Amino acid sequence: MLTLYFAPGSSSMAVHIALHEVGVAFEGKPMSFKKNDMRSPDYLALNPEGKVPTLVIAGRPLTEVAAILYYLAKRFPDAELLPRGDIEADARALSWMSFAASTLHPARRHGLDHAKEVWGIADRRLGNGWALDRYSIADIHLFRLYWRLANSLKPASETFPNLTVHHARMMARPAVQRTIEIETAIGYELPA
């Protein structure tokens, strides 16, 4: 069985969504920022970085959103979170997720003006569809970061029209709805 260590609303939300998308049984282990759970000796033994997500696979921890999403897409190909046998699509998904982690993720902390600049790049790059030619792990990663931006900085919908449409399409997905339902019930304690 897979075990996911997650903190509601944090980056681990993307992995939580993907686990619901692939439909595999997993044990969820909610972590609390307020209780400093990620700094406990037991958790640091599992993930020395002291952050979430951590997905435990047969007793071995896997960390980092992009790596875990890629693992889930490859391990459960029937979920079609990556096109089968398309190395270019794999590379484009990794490109999106690298951009998300290195550029989009830290942008929110620099305020709305900076966020508008870098998220504007994402909006133009996305266009009027999915990150790849169809739904993929790149969309899950992108959604989680935009979900946080939209809920914290509250940009007007016309600021990022393509991302606004993408967000609505993602919110309609049962896996996203289920994840938000579970995480809302636990409660959000997102760091600044």
C-alpha positions in Angstrom: 0.0 0.0 0.0 1.1 3.6 -0.7 1.2 6.1 2.1 0.9 9.8 1.5 2.2 12.3 4.0 0.4 15.6 3.1 -0.6 19.0 4.6 -3.9 20.2 3.3 -3.6 22.8 0.6 0.2 22.6 0.4 2.1 21.3 -2.6 1.2 17.8 -1.6 -2.4 18.6 -2.8 -1.2 17.8 -6.3 -0.1 14.3 -5.3 -3.3 13.8 -3.4 -5.3 14.7 -6.5 -3.2 12.3 -8.7 -3.7 9.4 -6.2 -7.5 9.9 -6.6 -7.1 10.1 -10.4 -5.3 6.8 -10.6 -7.8 5.2 -8.2 -5.3 3.3 -6.2 -5.8 2.5 -2.5 -3.5 4.6 -0.3 -3.2 5.7 3.3 -3.3 9.4 3.9 -1.2 10.8 6.8 -2.2 14.5 7.4 0.6 16.7 8.7 0.1 19.9 10.6 2.2 23.0 10.1 0.9 24.4 13.5 2.0 21.3 15.3 5.4 21.3 13.4 4.8 17.7 12.3 7.3 18.0 9.5 10.1 18.6 12.1 9.4 15.6 14.2 12.3 13.1 14.5 10.2 10.3 13.0 9.3 12.4 9.9 12.8 13.8 9.4 14.0 10.2 9.4 11.6 9.6 6.5 12.2 12.9 4.7 15.3 14.8 6.0 14.0 17.9 4.1 11.1 18.1 6.5 8.5 19.0 3.9 5.6 17.4 2.1 4.7 15.5 0.1 6.3 12.2 0.9 4.9 9.1 -0.8 6.0 5.9 0.8 6.3 3.0 -1.7 7.0 -0.4 -0.2 8.7 1.2 2.7 10.8 3.6 0.6 10.1 7.4 0.6 9.7 9.3 -2.6 9.7 13.1 -2.4 9.1 16.2 -4.6 5.8 16.8 -6.4 7.1 16.3 -9.9 8.9 13.1 -9.1 5.8 11.6 -7.4 3.4 12.7 -10.1 5.7 11.2 -12.7 6.0 7.9 -10.7 2.2 7.7 -10.4 1.7 8.4 -14.1 4.2 5.7 -15.1 3.2 3.2 -12.5 -0.5 3.5 -13.3 -0.6 4.0 -17.1 -4.3 3.1 -17.4 -5.1 6.4 -15.7 -3.7 8.1 -18.7 -2.0 10.9 -16.8 0.8 10.9 -19.5 0.4 9.7 -23.1 1.8 6.2 -23.5 5.1 5.8 -25.3 5.4 9.5 -26.2 8.8 10.6 -24.9 8.2 14.1 -26.2 5.0 14.4 -24.1 6.9 13.1 -21.1 9.6 15.8 -21.6 6.9 18.5 -22.1 5.2 17.5 -18.9 8.5 17.6 -17.1 9.2 21.0 -18.6 5.8 22.3 -17.3 6.5 20.9 -13.8 10.0 22.3 -13.7 8.6 25.7 -14.7 5.9 25.4 -12.0 8.3 24.4 -9.3 11.1 26.9 -10.1 9.2 29.9 -11.3 5.5 29.8 -10.5 5.7 28.3 -7.0 7.8 31.1 -5.4 6.1 33.9 -7.4 3.1 34.3 -5.0 5.4 35.2 -2.1 6.7 38.2 -4.1 3.3 39.9 -4.4 0.7 40.3 -7.0 2.7 42.4 -9.5 5.5 39.8 -9.7 2.9 37.0 -9.8 1.1 38.7 -12.7 4.3 38.8 -14.6 5.3 35.1 -14.2 1.8 33.8 -14.2 1.2 35.8 -17.4 3.8 33.6 -19.0 2.0 30.5 -17.8 -1.3 31.9 -19.0 0.1 32.5 -22.5 2.0 29.2 -22.6 -1.1 27.3 -21.5 -3.4 28.7 -24.2 -7.0 27.6 -24.2 -6.6 24.0 -23.2 -4.6 21.5 -21.2 -0.8 21.9 -20.6 -0.2 19.0 -23.1 -2.6 18.1 -25.8 -4.8 16.4 -23.2 -5.2 16.2 -19.4 -2.0 15.2 -17.6 0.1 15.4 -14.5 1.3 18.8 -15.7 -2.3 20.1 -15.3 -2.5 18.7 -11.8 0.7 20.5 -10.8 -0.3 23.7 -12.5 -3.8 23.6 -10.9 -2.5 23.3 -7.4 -0.3 26.3 -7.7 -2.9 28.4 -9.4 -5.5 27.3 -6.8 -3.3 28.7 -4.1 -2.6 31.9 -6.0 -6.3 32.4 -6.8 -7.3 31.8 -3.1 -4.5 34.0 -1.6 -3.9 37.0 -4.0 -7.3 36.8 -5.7 -6.4 38.1 -9.1 -9.4 39.2 -11.3 -10.4 36.4 -13.6 -9.6 38.5 -16.7 -6.0 38.8 -15.5 -5.3 35.2 -16.4 -8.2 34.1 -18.7 -6.7 30.8 -19.8 -5.7 29.8 -16.2 -9.2 30.8 -15.1 -10.8 28.4 -17.6 -8.2 25.7 -16.7 -9.0 26.2 -13.0 -12.8 25.7 -13.6 -12.1 22.6 -15.7 -10.0 21.2 -13.0 -12.5 22.0 -10.3 -15.1 19.9 -12.2 -12.9 16.8 -12.0 -14.1 14.3 -9.3 -10.5 13.7 -8.1 -10.1 17.4 -7.4 -13.5 17.6 -5.7 -12.7 14.6 -3.5 -9.3 15.9 -2.6 -10.7 19.4 -1.7 -13.5 17.7 0.4 -11.0 15.6 2.4 -8.5 18.5 2.9 -11.2 21.0 3.8 -12.5 18.6 6.5 -9.0 18.3 8.0 -8.5 22.1 7.8 -6.0 24.3 6.0 -3.0 25.8 7.9 -1.0 27.1 5.0 2.2 28.9 5.8 2.6 32.5 4.5 
